[in-house]
Structures are given as C-alpha cells and as structure tokens.
Amino acid sequence: MDRSRTSPAGRRLLYAWLLSIVVHFGVFVTMFSVPWLAGRGDGVADPTVAETELLDPAEDVHTSLMRLKPTFGKVAPVKPQEVRFAPKEFESSIAVGKPHRRELSVIGLGAGGSDLGKYGLGVGQGDSGPQFFGLGGSARGARRVVYVVDRSGSMLNTFDAVRAELLRSVERLRRSMRFHVIFFSAGPPLENPAKKLVHASRQEKRRLAEFLAAVQPKGGTDPIPAMRKAFAVNPDVIYLLTDGKFEPPLLDALRKWNKRKKVRIFTIAYVDPTGAELLKRIAAEHNGEYRYVSEYELDR
C-alpha cells in the first residue's frame, strides 16, 4: 500500500482549512477597509459623540439669546476674584462674555436636548447647582429655580447688567431644571409670561430674552408679593436681588412660608449695600449665601 498518497478524508480536511483561511482573511480585509473607505468618503476620520439639539449649530445659547434682545448697554464681566461668600465653583464656571461649551449626549441621554433630561437622566455638566452672580453652586441637586429681582426706579442705571446676568444664568441651566423670573417694585409683581416654572429648554430661554427686553425699572420697592408668588411654585432655590433696604416684616413672612427650610434663599445686595444686614440674615436663616455686587465690578 502506497502511504505517500493522501486519503480522500485528508484531502477534504485540507480543503476545509484552506477555505477557512481564505474566508477569515476576507473578513479581516473587510473590517479594516470599510471604515477607511467611509472616512475618505465623508471626510470624517473618527466617530464622535453627537451633540444635543439644545443650541443652534452656528452659535451658543448665550449668543442666540443676546441676539434676540435689544442692546442694553455695554456690560463688563463680573470679576470672579471680587466675589464675596461665593463658592469656588464660580471662578471656573462663570466665563462672562465667552461661549459656553455645549453639552454632549450619549445614546440620547443628553442633559440638554433629550426628552429624558426632564427625568434627571442628564449627563455632561455634572450635578452642580445653578449660578447667579456667583451664588448657588453649593445647591447641588436643585432643579427648580426662581429669580426674584428688584426693578424699582433706583435700578435704572444698572438694570442692563442684571438682565445680562439673568440671561447668562438661565443659559447655564440644564433642560432637566426649571426656572421662573419675577420682578418686583411697588404693586403687583411682573412675572415671566408663563407665570410658573418652565423647563430650561431653548424655546423657553428665547422667550425669556424677549420678556426681559420689555422690562423697565420704575416705582418703589416691595418684595413681599413677589416672594409670595415665588414660594407658590414650590422652588428648591430662590435668588433675591435688590439695591434697596427691606423692612422686618419680610423676615416674618419668610419664616412663615419656609418653616422647614426646604427652600434655600440666596441674597444679593446690588450696587447699594444699604440693606446688606437684613439680606445676610435672610441667607443665614434659610440655608443660603449672601453676596454684595459693587458698581465697580460692573464698570470693570
């Protein structure tokens, strides 16, 4: 018997191995060539994480909002090193006048553009608190933010800077957060048209810009009706800004409305520090922070 010949079974095994090698080689070539060809075809070399649709393609929210409103006057940035009692996060988070980095989403769970954002599934900006004139970063987990802002006649010369900072602050809010803006003077408060908390979506931010463009300072100073409305929407955080001096009845009203201290109140003495002592007391009693913003800071 000639043992040099290969049996039929052996030949079949050899052919099977050769076929396997050819097939695997083809798979390897396909795996490496398809991405390369696709990259040459559309000019994209690497896959990237998709951005949310919160912002216009060619501009950030701040630019979009500022474009909608009339010129309020030249407003210089608030210097981070001038902040009193502000958290450290302020120095890195408030880049006034600079474009803000857009959020990214992974598999549709974007903090700004996804519908799931309103359920707290956002990713991209962490869980830092809101920011207004450098205050609020310590309020981590806050999702419902109300701004109660003085628009009395004494604010006339510096009101542009308040409007600009309101736009910047709301711009930084994620869609998972809600906001409301209430202005006070003498008489009934002036509220953001929805008169309730709204999601910090692109559409609502644009509406805010249009609303702010029509607000003008006038009248006296009575914050109590505005603060009553602020508590009525069940917020997590309230910002209270004024250039005036409040009377003790405001303290009594806040103690009544916020007995369990569930709402944190952050207070800002704006330009005129006359009412600083009462504002400090409000912040201390309601787990907030206080800050004085000087006219010098606005002029720089």
Secondary structure as UniProt FT lines:
FT   TURN            3..4
FT   HELIX           8..42
FT   TURN            57..58
FT   HELIX           61..68
FT   HELIX           80..82
FT   HELIX           89..93
FT   TURN            96..97
FT   TURN            107..108
FT   HELIX           115..119
FT   TURN            126..127
FT   TURN            133..134
FT   TURN            137..138
FT   TURN            140..141
FT   STRAND          144..150
FT   HELIX           153..155
FT   TURN            156..158
FT   HELIX           159..172
FT   TURN            175..176
FT   STRAND          178..184
FT   STRAND          190..191
FT   TURN            193..194
FT   STRAND          198..199
FT   HELIX           202..214
FT   HELIX           224..232
FT   STRAND          237..242
FT   HELIX           249..257
FT   TURN            258..260
FT   STRAND          264..270
FT   HELIX           273..275
FT   HELIX           276..285
FT   TURN            286..287
FT   STRAND          290..293
FT   HELIX           295..299
//
